[in-house]
Amino acid sequence: MPLRDTLARVDSDLAAGRVPVARQRLRGLVSSFPNDLMLRRRLAEVYRLYGEPAEAGRWMYLEQDRDAAETSAFEARYRTAPQRMRALSWHGPESLAPSDFAREQLAAVRAASSRVMGRPVDWDTLPSGCEADGKGGGFADFLAGAGCLVAVLAFLAIWVNGLVALFE
């Protein structure tokens, strides 16, 4: 569906009070057109209707007229630069940004992420999860592995018990 038609549906959804549907449509549009600041602004407006300043701040982060409280809420929710980089969902180089302010913001977040990661990163190859936060799972990974081992051993014990019962 063309962008204009989808935006018309978003408008009709909002007029009819179907805010969740409008939000979902806008999330899909931002996913399809990640470098369109107008779509990000519209999505921020919908999150304001929900009363979610962190998400509104996320989608207004590249705008110069952003609200300071929303920006602070976004930065508090996404504490590290790699988390912010993933949350911004930008694709391609900063030069694709339509404003100087957006280019500066994107470059600052990418540079901070590169420092945290200890190597250069770009918007299309940032790793996800714990690796991008510069720390491994440690104890959580150990517990997950131990849980899998216990499950496999329990399965083998039940299988062996069934096999013994079959031949008795």
C-alpha positions as CSV (number, residue, x, y, z in Angstrom):
1,M,0.0,0.0,0.0
2,P,1.5,3.4,-0.9
3,L,2.7,5.7,1.8
4,R,0.0,8.3,1.2
5,D,-2.8,5.7,1.4
6,T,-1.4,4.3,4.7
7,L,-1.2,7.8,6.2
8,A,-4.8,8.5,5.2
9,R,-5.7,5.3,7.1
10,V,-3.7,6.4,10.1
11,D,-5.7,9.7,10.1
12,S,-9.0,7.9,9.8
13,D,-8.0,5.5,12.6
14,L,-7.0,8.4,14.9
15,A,-10.3,10.2,14.1
16,A,-12.2,7.0,15.0
17,G,-10.3,6.6,18.2
18,R,-8.4,3.5,17.0
19,V,-5.1,4.6,18.5
20,P,-3.5,1.2,18.7
21,V,-4.2,0.5,15.0
22,A,-2.8,3.9,14.1
23,R,0.3,3.2,16.2
24,Q,0.8,-0.2,14.5
25,R,0.4,1.3,11.0
26,L,2.9,4.1,11.8
27,R,5.4,1.6,13.3
28,G,5.2,-0.4,10.1
29,L,5.8,2.8,8.1
30,V,8.8,3.8,10.2
31,S,10.1,0.3,9.7
32,S,9.7,0.6,5.9
33,F,10.9,4.2,5.8
34,P,13.3,4.5,8.7
35,N,14.9,7.8,7.5
36,D,11.6,9.7,7.2
37,L,11.6,12.2,10.1
38,M,7.9,13.1,9.4
39,L,6.8,9.6,10.1
40,R,8.9,9.5,13.3
41,R,7.2,12.7,14.4
42,R,3.8,11.3,13.7
43,L,4.6,8.1,15.7
44,A,5.9,10.3,18.6
45,E,2.5,12.1,18.6
46,V,0.7,8.8,18.9
47,Y,2.9,7.7,21.8
48,R,2.0,11.0,23.5
49,L,-1.6,10.0,23.3
50,Y,-0.6,6.8,25.2
51,G,1.3,8.9,27.8
52,E,4.6,7.2,27.0
53,P,7.2,10.0,27.1
54,A,10.2,7.6,26.6
55,E,8.8,6.3,23.3
56,A,7.8,9.8,22.2
57,G,11.3,10.9,23.0
58,R,12.7,7.9,21.0
59,W,10.9,8.9,17.9
60,M,11.6,12.7,18.3
61,Y,15.3,12.2,19.2
62,L,16.4,13.4,15.8
63,E,14.3,16.6,15.9
64,Q,15.7,19.9,17.1
65,D,12.3,20.9,18.6
66,R,12.1,17.8,20.7
67,D,10.8,18.0,24.3
68,A,13.6,17.8,26.9
69,A,11.5,15.7,29.3
70,E,10.8,13.1,26.6
71,T,14.4,13.0,25.5
72,S,15.5,12.4,29.2
73,A,12.9,9.7,29.5
74,F,14.2,8.0,26.3
75,E,17.8,8.3,27.5
76,A,16.8,6.8,30.9
77,R,15.1,3.8,29.3
78,Y,17.9,3.2,26.8
79,R,20.9,3.9,29.1
80,T,23.8,2.9,26.8
81,A,24.7,4.3,23.4
82,P,24.4,0.8,21.7
83,Q,20.9,0.5,23.2
84,R,20.0,4.0,21.9
85,M,21.5,3.1,18.5
86,R,19.3,0.0,18.2
87,A,16.2,1.9,19.5
88,L,16.6,4.7,16.9
89,S,16.2,2.1,14.1
90,W,18.1,4.2,11.6
91,H,19.4,2.6,8.4
92,G,22.3,3.8,6.3
93,P,24.8,6.6,6.9
94,E,24.0,9.7,8.8
95,S,24.3,11.7,5.6
96,L,20.8,10.4,4.7
97,A,19.3,12.5,7.5
98,P,17.4,15.5,6.2
99,S,18.7,18.0,8.7
100,D,22.0,19.0,10.2
101,F,20.7,18.4,13.7
102,A,19.6,14.8,12.9
103,R,23.0,14.1,11.3
104,E,24.8,15.4,14.4
105,Q,22.6,13.4,16.7
106,L,23.1,10.2,14.7
107,A,26.9,10.7,14.5
108,A,27.2,11.3,18.2
109,V,25.2,8.2,19.1
110,R,27.2,6.1,16.6
111,A,30.6,7.5,17.9
112,A,29.5,6.7,21.5
113,S,28.5,3.2,20.5
114,S,31.9,2.7,18.8
115,R,33.7,3.7,22.0
116,V,31.6,1.3,24.1
117,M,32.1,-1.6,21.6
118,G,35.8,-0.9,21.3
119,R,35.5,-0.9,17.5
120,P,33.8,1.1,14.7
121,V,30.2,0.3,14.3
122,D,27.7,1.6,11.7
123,W,23.9,1.8,11.6
124,D,23.5,-1.4,9.5
125,T,25.8,-3.7,11.4
126,L,25.3,-3.0,15.0
127,P,25.1,-6.3,16.9
128,S,22.0,-6.9,19.0
129,G,21.6,-8.0,22.6
130,C,24.3,-8.3,25.3
131,E,27.1,-8.1,22.8
132,A,26.1,-4.6,21.8
133,D,26.0,-3.5,25.4
134,G,29.6,-4.4,25.8
135,K,28.9,-7.2,28.3
136,G,28.2,-10.9,28.2
137,G,25.5,-12.7,30.0
138,G,27.9,-14.4,32.5
139,F,25.8,-16.0,35.2
140,A,22.6,-15.8,33.2
141,D,24.2,-17.7,30.4
142,F,25.5,-20.3,32.9
143,L,22.0,-20.8,34.3
144,A,20.5,-21.2,30.9
145,G,23.2,-23.8,29.9
146,A,22.7,-25.7,33.2
147,G,18.9,-25.7,32.7
148,C,19.3,-27.2,29.2
149,L,21.7,-29.8,30.6
150,V,19.2,-30.8,33.3
151,A,16.4,-31.0,30.8
152,V,18.5,-33.3,28.5
153,L,19.5,-35.5,31.5
154,A,15.9,-35.8,32.6
155,F,14.8,-36.8,29.1
156,L,17.5,-39.4,29.0
157,A,16.6,-40.8,32.4
158,I,12.9,-41.1,31.4
159,W,14.0,-42.7,28.1
160,V,16.3,-45.2,29.8
161,N,13.5,-46.0,32.4
162,G,11.0,-46.6,29.6
163,L,13.5,-48.8,27.8
164,V,14.2,-50.9,30.9
165,A,10.5,-51.2,31.6
166,L,9.9,-52.4,28.0
167,F,12.3,-55.4,28.4
168,E,11.1,-56.5,31.9
